[in-house]
Amino acid sequence: MTKCLLAIIAALSLVSILTLWRLDHVTASLDASTERVRELEASNESRRNTMRLLADLDTEHTQERERANQTNANLRAAVATGERRLSVLAKCPVVRADAYPGVDAAEARAELNPAAAERIISVGPDGDDAIRQLNALIDTVRAACPLPK
């Protein structure tokens, strides 16, 4: 009977030791899993912040493009109606300064043909738009892939 009791006590001790070892192993695994969850949550928050920043940049660049397009459309319309005229500096050796009082011959201006002025005006927005797109791309890359400090 004593041997039986000792065997039961030994078995229960072994089960207790194994249970405690298993509990310690599960706790360590749980701690590692909890730390991994924290890392993933931080990474997810960083992604959300980057996406928010990119959306803000996109909105800012879209509004800038719309304002520039409106300004260019207004300028084209003003040139087309004659409200605004384009001119270039011109030296006119034939024109004498005294022929037009108050006009310096060295600063004489030649008005452009309205059709030529419209073609010239239409070239500018394309270059401006390319510069805006390049700046938007640079801003996007910098926001998505910040350089290490």
Secondary structure as GFF3:
##gff-version 3
##sequence-region A 1 149
A	DSSP	alpha_helix	2	81	.	.	.	ID=ss1
A	DSSP	beta_strand	87	89	.	.	.	ID=ss2
A	DSSP	three_ten_helix	97	99	.	.	.	ID=ss3
A	DSSP	three_ten_helix	105	107	.	.	.	ID=ss4
A	DSSP	beta_strand	109	111	.	.	.	ID=ss5
A	DSSP	alpha_helix	114	144	.	.	.	ID=ss6
###
